[in-house]
């Protein structure tokens, strides 16, 4: 059985979450084409993987703070903050079950989100849904049926721009750098997106950890590109935020064991 933690994310500022698509030189929002109201519609969304990355990095910073770690080894940063990478070598095919168990039981971040260490994959508990705008074309298609009247998706999309100095172009010694205008597609402030997390309802530590992650995200509520410039500020509201007390107590009580285990994997 799984526990669903559903909610809505309201955009407080314009948000750009890019994909591979461009119109001319304008970066477009990551989007999927769906059939809505009997026609093909392009629907921008925030990928679950992007949200997963945000909460992973927040939990890594929290681990450092709660355990009093002065500096994480570079390999440990890669494993914890990015999920690691599979490495092929002489040990390929040999799985250290004891190490897997100790990592899952000792470091809640790994228990929740998983990682790769050496030739081993440690599966996480968490499923992260895409965050999809609530609009005429998405309700009842990408989202559950919801009550109310909703704008068409096209009215939730706009454009923003930034300026950049052209420092790459070759120029004469006395030439000045040229200001370049860069347009990009955004979801507009006020847009509301439907979102969910899903976790094993019998795994109390995983539930407490996602509760901690949501709390940390609400304290630093940004996602997408150019958050340092004010883009991507959000208000994440979930119907039920799990109590993070078991997570905090575990981290503080096991701080030395966690630090020793991080040294072992690094």
N, C-alpha and C positions, 0 to 999 in steps of 0.2 A: 504494500500500500504506500501511496505517496502523499505528501502534504503539499498543497498548492498555496502559494503566497502570491495573491494577485493584487494588482493595484493600477494606478494611473500616474503618468509622468507628465507634468505640465511644464511647457517651455517658458522660461522667464526672459530669455533672450534668443535671438536667431541662432539656429543650430545647423552646422554643416557636418554631415557624416558621409564622406565621399565613397564613390565606387570607381570603376574603371572607365565609365562613360563620360564623354565630353561633347558639348555642342560648340564647335569651333575650338576656342581656347578656354571655354568656361567649364570648370569642373562641375559635374552634376551630382546630385544626391544619390546615394546607394538606393536602388529601387528594384521592385519586382513588378512584372505585368500580371494583372489578374483580370478575371471577368467579373465586372460589377455593373449592376443595372443593365444587363444585357449587352455590354460592350467592353472592349479591351481598355483597361485603365492602368496607367503607370503609377505605382504606389511607393513613395519613399518610406524607409523604415530605418531604425537603429538595430543593427545586428546583435543577436544574443552574444556572439563572440566578443564584440566591442564592450558590452556591459560586463561580461565575464572578466575581461582584461582590466577594467576599471576597479572592480571589487577585489581582484587578485592583488593589484598593486597597493590598494588601501590596506588589505590584511597583512601584506608584507611589512609595510611601515608600522602597523600596529604591533606586529610581532617584535620588531626591533625595539619599540618603545616599552612594551610590557616586559620584555625579557632583559632590558638593559644592555642590549648589544651595541658595542661601539662601532663596529664595522663588519659587514657581511663579506665573506670571501666571494670573489667574482663568480665562481662556479655556483655557489649557493644562491646568489642573486639571480642567475640565469634559471636555475631550477625552480625557485620559489616565485619569482616575479614574471617569468615567461613560460613556465611549464617544462623547461628543459628540452632536450633533444635526444633521440635514440642514437647510441654510439655502437658501431660494429667493431668487433675485435675478437681476441682469443676467447673471451668469456661468453660470446654470443650463444644463446640457447640455455645458459645456466641462470636460473632464477633464484635469488636469495629471498626466500619466503620470510625468514626471520627479520630481515631488513625492512621488507614491505610492511610487515605487521607493526614493527616499532615506529616506523614513520607515520603510518595511519593513526596509531593509537596516541602518539606523542605530539604531533604537529597538526592541529585542527585544520589549518589551511590546506594541507595535502589531503586530509580526509575528505574535505568538501570539494576541492577542485581538481585533485589528482596532479600527476606530473610524470615526466620520464627521467629516469636516472640510469646512466649506463645503457644496458640493453633491456631495462625493465620498464614496463608501463604500469603505473599505479592509477587505477581508475578512480575518479571522483564521484561523489554522490549527487552533485548539483546538475540540474537541467535549467538552462536560462533561455527563456523565450525571446523572440524578436519583439521590440517595442514598435507598435504599429499605430499610426494616427487614426483617431476615431473620426470617420468620415462617412458620407453617404455610401460610397462604394466598398468600404471595408466591413461595415457592420453586417453580421450574418454571413460574411464570406471569409475574411481573415480573422474576424473577431466573433465572439458570441453575439446573439441578438441583444441589443441594448435599447432602452427606452429613451425617447427624445428626438429632437430634430438636429440634423448634422449638416455641416457645410460639405460641398463637393471637395474632393481632394485638391483640385487645382487652385482653390482659394486659400489653401494652407501653405502654398509654396511661393517664395519670392526670390529676390536676388540681393546680394550684398557685394561689396568690393573692398579691397585693400590696395594700398600703393606700396610698391617695392622699388628699391634702387637697383638699377641695372649694373651690378658690379662684375658680372661675368664677361660682358661684351668687351672685346679688345678695342682700345681707343688710344688716341695720341696722348702724350703726357699732359697737355694742357686741357684736354677734353674733360667735361664734367659728367658724372654719372647721371643717367636719365631716369626719371621717375616713371615706373610702369604701373598701369592700373590693371588689377586682376579681379575679374568678376567671378562669383561662384554662387551656386544655387543653395538656398537654405529653406528649412522649415521655419515658419514665422512664429514670433512670440505669441503665447496664448494657445498654441496648438496643444492638444491633449492626446497622449499616446497610451494605449492599453498594453500592459506588460505583466509577466508572471515569472516567479521562480518555482521550481519543483524539487523536492528533496524527500528522501526516505523518512516516513513519519515515525519509524521506530528508532532512528538514529538521533538520539538527543543531542549529542555533541555537534553533529552536522547542522541541526536546526538552530542551536545556539550560535554557531559560527555565522550562518547566513543572517541571523538577527543582528549580530555585531557588524557584519558587512553593510547591511542596510543603514544601520545607525551611523557608521562612518561616512557612507555616501551622502546621507542627509546633512552631515556636517561640512562636507566638501562637495556640493552638488553640481558637478560639471561633467559633461561628456562631449565627445566630438572634437573637431579641429578648432584651434585658435582659442582655447579656453583662457589662455593668458591675456587675451585681448578682449575678454568679456563675452565671447560667443559660447553657446552651449550651456548656459546656466539653467538649471532645472529645479523643479520641486517634486521629488519622488514621494508619492503617497501610497502606502500599501494598507490593505484592509486589516492585516494582523502582522505586527512586527514581533518575531519571537524574542523572548527574554535572553539577553546575552550574558547573564550572570554566570552560568556554568562555564562558558568559554573564558571569561576573564579570570575566574577562580583557577581554572586549569592552567592557564598560561602563567600566572604568577606563582602558583605552587610548583610548577615543573620547569621554571625558567632555566635552571642549571642543566637539567637533563636535555632540554631543547637545544641549548647552546652546544652541548657536547655532541649531540646527534648531527647538528649542522656542520660542525667541524669534521665529523666522520664522512659525510657525503661530499664535502668539499675537497 
